[in-house]
């Protein structure tokens, strides 16, 4: 009995080995069905936050943001939609004291600030020809005090609109007259 099992295994092992070698050799010739685009576009964003009080920077933060699902759809519409849906860029910046972590499915900025100089406002757009990135920047001047400003959103309109990107940063307290500058850098990932 032991000899028979051994001989079956000895006959099976070369067949399995040949099958594995064949699969490895053919692996390079079979199409890759999971990665249809070898030059995949991966938009990313980077946010710089600065607070100035009495002419001195008292807070500075730089970090990556999250491009939302709606933001990915917005980019695709801007680049190719012919229905007129992509008429305004994402250049409105909104702020909040909400501390919830950003999620790709977010479409609004919870508890968006709408008073005392921190209302959602259109930023300044800048782009260098021939590059695959651009910036949107806005300096807000607080006309009241705020506790715990810690999240920003990049929108397509002054009210509602599509939230293209979202970012949290370390909580900062603002006094009347403080200037909070948000600079969003969006990179399409083409170069």
C-alpha positions in Angstrom: 0.0 0.0 0.0 2.7 2.4 0.9 4.5 1.8 -2.4 1.4 2.5 -4.4 0.7 5.8 -2.7 4.3 6.8 -3.3 4.2 5.9 -7.0 0.9 7.9 -7.5 2.5 10.9 -5.8 5.7 10.5 -7.9 3.6 10.4 -11.1 1.4 13.4 -10.0 4.3 15.7 -8.9 5.8 16.1 -12.4 2.3 16.9 -13.8 1.6 19.5 -11.1 5.1 21.0 -11.6 4.7 21.2 -15.4 1.3 22.9 -14.9 2.9 25.5 -12.5 5.8 26.2 -14.9 3.3 26.6 -17.8 1.2 29.0 -15.9 4.2 31.1 -15.0 5.4 31.2 -18.6 2.0 32.1 -19.9 1.4 34.6 -17.1 3.4 37.2 -19.0 1.4 36.7 -22.1 -2.1 36.8 -20.6 -3.8 40.2 -20.5 -4.1 41.9 -17.2 -7.8 42.3 -16.7 -7.6 44.1 -13.3 -5.5 47.1 -14.5 -6.9 48.3 -17.8 -4.9 51.6 -17.8 -1.2 51.5 -17.3 -1.1 55.3 -17.1 -3.8 55.6 -14.4 -4.7 59.1 -13.2 -4.6 59.5 -9.4 -5.7 62.9 -8.3 -4.4 63.9 -4.9 -4.6 67.1 -2.9 -2.4 68.8 -0.4 -3.6 71.5 2.0 -1.7 74.2 3.8 -3.3 76.0 6.7 -1.8 79.1 8.3 -3.1 81.4 11.1 -1.6 84.8 11.6 -2.3 86.9 14.7 -1.0 90.5 15.0 1.4 89.9 12.0 2.9 86.6 13.4 2.1 83.1 12.3 0.8 81.3 15.3 -0.3 78.1 13.5 0.9 76.2 10.4 -0.1 72.8 9.1 0.6 70.9 5.8 -1.0 67.6 4.9 -2.7 65.5 2.3 -6.5 65.6 1.9 -9.1 63.2 0.7 -10.6 63.5 -2.8 -14.2 62.5 -2.3 -16.2 60.1 -4.6 -18.2 63.2 -5.8 -14.9 64.9 -6.4 -13.7 62.1 -8.7 -17.0 62.4 -10.6 -16.6 66.2 -10.8 -13.1 65.9 -12.2 -14.3 63.4 -14.9 -17.2 65.8 -15.8 -14.9 68.8 -16.1 -12.6 66.8 -18.4 -15.1 65.3 -20.7 -18.8 66.0 -20.1 -20.6 67.7 -22.9 -23.9 68.4 -21.0 -22.7 71.6 -19.4 -22.5 70.2 -15.9 -18.9 71.1 -15.5 -19.3 74.9 -15.7 -17.6 76.1 -12.5 -14.4 74.8 -11.0 -14.0 73.6 -7.4 -12.8 76.9 -5.9 -15.0 77.6 -2.9 -13.5 76.9 0.5 -15.6 76.2 3.6 -14.6 75.6 7.2 -16.0 73.8 10.2 -15.3 72.9 13.8 -16.5 69.3 13.2 -13.8 66.7 14.1 -15.2 63.7 12.2 -12.6 62.1 9.9 -13.2 62.7 6.2 -14.8 59.9 4.2 -14.8 59.4 0.4 -18.7 59.3 0.6 -19.0 62.7 2.3 -21.0 65.3 0.2 -21.3 68.1 2.8 -19.2 69.7 5.5 -21.0 69.0 8.8 -21.6 72.1 10.9 -20.1 74.4 8.2 -19.3 77.8 9.7 -21.5 80.6 8.2 -20.7 83.6 10.4 -18.0 86.0 11.5 -15.8 86.1 8.5 -15.4 82.4 8.0 -18.3 81.9 5.6 -17.7 79.7 2.5 -15.9 81.9 0.0 -14.4 81.6 -3.5 -10.6 81.3 -3.4 -8.0 82.5 -5.9 -7.2 79.9 -8.6 -3.7 79.6 -9.9 -2.2 77.3 -12.5 1.1 77.2 -14.4 0.7 76.2 -18.0 2.1 72.8 -18.9 1.7 71.4 -15.4 -0.8 68.9 -14.0 -1.6 70.8 -10.8 -3.3 74.0 -9.6 -4.0 75.8 -6.3 -7.0 77.5 -4.8 -6.2 79.8 -1.9 -8.2 82.0 0.4 -7.4 84.1 3.5 -10.3 84.4 5.9 -10.3 87.2 8.6 -12.2 86.2 11.7 -14.6 88.9 12.9 -15.4 87.0 16.0 -13.8 84.2 18.0 -14.0 80.5 17.2 -13.0 77.5 19.2 -11.7 74.3 17.4 -11.7 75.2 13.7 -10.3 71.9 12.3 -11.7 70.9 8.9 -12.0 72.4 5.4 -13.9 71.5 2.3 -13.3 72.5 -1.4 -16.7 73.1 -3.2 -18.0 74.0 -6.6 -20.5 76.6 -5.5 -21.0 79.3 -2.8 -23.9 77.2 -1.4 -24.5 73.4 -1.7 -22.5 72.4 -4.8 -20.2 69.4 -5.0 -17.6 68.9 -2.3 -14.6 67.8 -4.3 -12.1 67.5 -1.4 -12.0 67.5 2.4 -9.2 67.9 5.0 -8.9 67.9 8.7 -6.1 69.6 10.6 -5.1 70.1 14.2 -7.7 72.2 16.0 -7.0 75.9 16.1 -8.7 78.7 18.1 -9.2 82.0 16.4 -9.6 85.4 18.0 -11.3 88.4 16.4 -8.9 89.7 13.7 -6.9 86.5 13.2 -6.3 85.5 9.6 -6.7 81.9 8.5 -5.2 81.1 5.1 -6.1 77.8 3.4 -4.2 76.8 0.2 -5.4 73.7 -1.6 -3.0 72.2 -4.2 -4.6 69.6 -6.4 -2.4 67.3 -8.5 -3.8 65.1 -11.3 -1.0 62.6 -11.0 -0.1 62.7 -14.7 3.6 63.5 -14.4 
